[in-house]
Amino acid sequence: MSSDETPNVPTPRNSREVVREKAQRVHAQQSRARLMRRIIIGAVALVAVGAIGTAVTLAVSSQVSKPRLTPTGMESDGVVVTDVEAFAGSAAVPTTPTPESTDAGASESPTPEPTASEKVDIHVYVDYLSPDAGMFERANARQLAGWIKEGAVTVSYHPVALLTASSNGTKFSLRSAAAAACVATHSPEQFYAFNHELLDDQPEVGSDGLSDEDLANLALAVGVDNGKAVRSCIEDGDFVSWAKEATTRALDGPLAGSDDLVLTATPMIVANGEAYVGAMDDPAEFSQFILSVASDASRETPTPTPTSTPAP
């Protein structure tokens, strides 16, 4: 066979070059793919960072545009009750406390006598989910209302939120305290009635409690003056931050009207700086406590002593 008929078979050197060129092409394609992936990932990360920055800016702007609100008509985070006529009608408020039977026979619960110097100053700290707070209110509401009407005492209610975590995540204690502050701000004459209704018919601990809409409807049911403002205040949570801070202040102390008392549970009743430690459902015992406080106050009131006049 002549040399011209020899088949065109690539030499080993040519085969290696072909393989090398193919490998270089594959490597170049992979490099371009990796580069494109890096570009895409970088673009996505840039967009995400921009979105987060925008969200933070909007959140900060929202906080700046809506300043933290503080309720009005309060003293030391409490509402001083002056009008009890709205409490279920004036006919429901007795002029003297309801008689309580004792072992010695029927006798009326004593009424603290107001002095010329001061009345008995009562501060009631309430969590609207606390069963004991509801018990105290149901047992003593009329008695307190009668004393207020007679001018024997001043009563301040302090909404706090100790049981915020006890309502399936709805934070009812916090929201109801904020709702009470809304009523105190926009319709103070109806605060006592709203406060009483919240405590008289409480949701159970561990339940969802009332929604913001339910709280607003309850405020309208007791006859608030500015229903639109009250509803907006409650449903927008205007005073939720205040309620949280007021609770912290009560826990840190001292409580209003006292030198060194701090909030330990609700209800906590402080009269002339002295904490009530008796039964929450015994109005006679509570009445006796207030009478004792009033007596101590009258003894501590200094009596003017006549000065001697020198003889001529």
VENFEN-V595871 format. One record per backbone hydrogen bond with DSSP energy under -1.0 kcal/mol. CO is the residue of the C=O (numbers start at 1). NH is the residue of the N-H. E is the energy in kcal/mol with one decimal. If there is no record, write none. Layout:
BEGIN
<<CO	NH	E> <CO	NH	E>>
END
This chain:
BEGIN
<<2	5	-1.2> <3	6	-1.1> <7	9	-1.9> <11	15	-2.0> <12	16	-1.9> <13	17	-1.7> <14	18	-2.0> <15	19	-2.2> <16	20	-2.4> <17	21	-2.6> <18	22	-2.4> <19	23	-2.5> <20	24	-2.3> <21	25	-2.2> <22	26	-2.4> <23	27	-2.6> <24	28	-2.3> <25	29	-2.3> <26	30	-2.5> <27	31	-2.5> <28	32	-2.4> <29	33	-2.3> <30	34	-2.7> <31	35	-2.4> <32	36	-2.3> <33	37	-2.4> <34	38	-2.4> <35	39	-2.3> <36	40	-2.6> <37	41	-2.9> <38	42	-2.5> <39	43	-2.2> <40	44	-2.6> <41	45	-2.7> <42	46	-2.3> <43	47	-2.3> <44	48	-2.5> <45	49	-2.8> <46	50	-2.2> <47	51	-2.4> <48	52	-2.7> <49	53	-2.6> <50	54	-2.3> <51	55	-2.5> <52	56	-2.8> <53	57	-2.4> <54	58	-2.6> <55	59	-2.6> <56	60	-2.9> <57	61	-2.7> <58	62	-2.5> <59	63	-2.3> <60	64	-2.4> <61	65	-2.8> <62	66	-1.9> <75	78	-1.2> <78	75	-2.9> <79	157	-2.2> <84	87	-1.3> <86	88	-1.5> <89	92	-1.5> <90	93	-1.3> <100	107	-1.4> <102	105	-1.5> <105	102	-1.0> <107	100	-1.5> <118	115	-1.3> <120	154	-2.4> <121	272	-2.6> <122	156	-2.4> <123	270	-2.7> <124	158	-3.1> <125	268	-1.4> <126	160	-2.6> <127	130	-2.1> <130	134	-1.8> <131	135	-2.3> <132	136	-2.6> <133	137	-2.1> <134	138	-2.4> <135	139	-1.9> <136	140	-2.2> <137	141	-2.1> <140	144	-2.9> <141	145	-2.6> <142	146	-2.7> <143	147	-2.1> <144	148	-2.6> <145	149	-2.4> <146	150	-1.9> <147	152	-2.3> <152	120	-1.7> <154	122	-3.1> <155	81	-3.1> <156	124	-3.3> <157	79	-2.8> <158	126	-2.1> <163	166	-2.0> <166	206	-2.8> <167	170	-2.0> <171	175	-2.5> <172	176	-3.1> <173	177	-1.8> <174	178	-2.0> <175	179	-2.2> <176	180	-2.2> <177	181	-1.7> <178	182	-1.7> <179	183	-2.1> <180	184	-2.4> <181	185	-1.8> <182	186	-2.6> <183	187	-2.6> <187	190	-1.7> <188	191	-1.4> <190	194	-2.4> <191	195	-3.3> <192	196	-2.3> <193	197	-2.3> <194	198	-2.2> <195	199	-1.7> <196	200	-2.9> <197	201	-1.8> <204	207	-2.1> <211	215	-2.4> <212	216	-2.3> <213	217	-2.4> <214	218	-2.3> <215	219	-2.0> <216	220	-2.0> <217	221	-2.1> <218	222	-1.4> <219	224	-1.5> <220	223	-1.2> <225	227	-1.1> <226	230	-2.3> <227	231	-2.6> <228	232	-2.4> <229	233	-2.4> <230	234	-2.4> <231	235	-2.8> <232	236	-2.0> <233	238	-2.1> <237	240	-1.3> <239	243	-2.4> <240	244	-2.0> <241	245	-2.2> <242	246	-3.2> <243	247	-1.9> <244	248	-1.8> <245	249	-2.4> <246	250	-2.1> <247	251	-2.3> <248	252	-2.1> <249	253	-2.1> <250	263	-2.5> <255	258	-2.1> <261	255	-2.1> <268	125	-2.6> <269	276	-2.9> <270	123	-2.9> <271	274	-1.9> <274	271	-2.9> <282	286	-2.1> <283	287	-2.5> <284	288	-2.2> <285	289	-1.9> <286	290	-2.3> <287	291	-2.4> <288	292	-2.2> <289	293	-2.3> <290	294	-2.6> <291	295	-2.3> <292	296	-2.3> <293	297	-2.2> <294	298	-2.1> <295	299	-2.0> <296	300	-1.8>>
END
